[in-house]
Amino acid sequence: MLLGPILIQLNNSSTVYQRVEPTAFSQEFRVPEQQLLRDGGQLKSETVSEPGISDSASYRVWHNTDAKAGAEGRYLIDTQGKPAYLVDPGINGTVEKHADGSSVTKYNAPKATLMSYIIKGILSQELPWGLVLLGVMIAVVLELSGIPSLAFAVGLYLPISVSAPIFVGGLVRWAVDKDLIKRLSRRNLSEEEIIAETDRSPGVLLASGYIAGGALAGILVAVAAEFLSGTVTSFEKWAEEHNPFFAGNNSDWLAMIPFWILALVLYYVGRGMLLNGKGK
């Protein structure tokens, strides 16, 4: 209940209204009334709220899903049926400056983008099924080889900046499991029982907390960037002047310190050497 309104507010606050260039659509192009969005049976209307643009007119709303007609996206349509503004959303948007030249923060959602491509491809019947079937065949081969195809596919589609920490987490899990399996093997447990014991490791619970905390932290950072922009800007200016690791080639080194601390804490918790009240 809380996440939805926050995302809507972030999206609206970073939305940019960009005037449609005369060459974006043909001169004869008009949006049929039946394609305009409706709200409660009535045509939906929207006004322009954009720094640097003074326009109090009310426009109709149209979603273009046909790339042949023009750039896909959400448009404001004038009384003549012509696209007047492109509405670039705050989430997954591409326009990073307002009409007055001021910068605007955009928020990425790669998973939502991927799903939208698939849905659009299916609805438009233009999905490259050859590539999809090729991926299916590769997944079958991976499964027959004993390699989890889902993890492989996720690693392919995620950027390296996201998949690299996942790889480090996998190494931590491997090191913890190696130690646990060595200790559990003395109890004459079956392979299934050993796997079940490793899945109940305190490290698994802590890793779950890391995931939830990371999601919440991302939302808090986005909220701070939007509603505390003045404070954030002042802090960034101070950090650029006084912290040599804040920006530039050395900036990543500062972020590595808490990252490796979290990895070490996860390792020791997983082995039962930390946060369990006793050492092993």
FENPE-V319214 format. One record per residue. SS is DSSP state (H for helix, E for strand, C for the rest). OMEGA is omega as a letter, one per 40 degrees, with the letter a starting at -180 (* if undefined). Layout:
ss->{SS	SS}
omega->{OMEGA	OMEGA}
This chain:
ss->{C	H	H	H	H	H	H	H	H	H	H	H	H	C	C	E	E	E	E	C	C	C	C	C	C	C	C	C	C	C	C	C	H	H	H	E	C	E	E	C	C	E	E	C	E	E	E	C	C	C	C	C	C	C	C	C	C	E	E	E	E	E	E	E	C	C	C	C	C	C	C	C	E	E	E	E	E	C	C	C	C	C	E	E	E	E	E	E	C	C	E	C	C	C	C	C	E	C	C	C	C	C	E	C	C	C	E	C	C	H	H	H	H	H	H	H	H	H	H	H	H	H	H	C	C	C	C	C	H	H	H	H	H	H	H	H	H	H	H	H	H	H	H	H	C	C	C	C	H	H	H	H	H	H	H	H	H	C	C	H	H	H	H	H	H	H	H	H	H	H	H	H	H	H	H	H	H	H	H	H	H	H	H	H	H	H	H	C	C	C	H	H	H	H	H	H	H	H	H	C	C	H	H	H	H	H	H	H	H	H	H	H	H	H	H	H	H	H	H	H	H	H	H	H	H	H	H	C	H	H	H	H	H	H	H	H	H	H	H	H	H	H	C	C	C	C	C	C	C	C	H	H	H	H	H	H	H	H	H	H	H	H	H	H	H	H	H	H	H	H	C	C	C	C	C	C	C	C	C	C}
omega->{a	a	a	i	i	i	i	a	i	i	a	a	a	i	a	i	a	i	i	i	a	a	a	i	i	a	a	a	i	i	i	a	a	i	i	a	i	i	a	i	i	i	a	i	a	i	a	i	a	i	i	i	i	a	a	a	i	a	i	a	a	i	i	i	a	a	i	i	a	a	a	i	a	a	i	a	a	a	i	a	a	i	a	a	i	a	a	a	i	i	a	i	a	a	a	i	i	a	i	i	i	a	i	a	i	a	a	i	a	a	i	i	i	a	i	i	a	a	i	i	i	a	a	a	i	i	i	a	i	i	i	a	i	i	i	a	i	i	i	i	i	i	i	i	i	i	i	a	a	i	i	a	i	i	i	a	i	i	a	i	i	a	i	i	i	i	i	i	i	i	i	i	i	a	i	a	i	i	a	a	i	a	a	a	i	a	i	i	i	a	i	i	i	i	i	i	i	i	i	a	i	i	i	i	i	i	i	i	i	a	i	i	i	i	i	i	i	i	a	i	i	i	i	i	a	a	i	a	i	i	i	i	i	i	a	i	i	a	i	a	a	a	a	a	a	a	i	a	a	a	a	a	i	i	a	a	i	i	a	i	i	i	i	i	i	a	a	i	i	i	i	a	a	i	i	i	i	i	i	*}
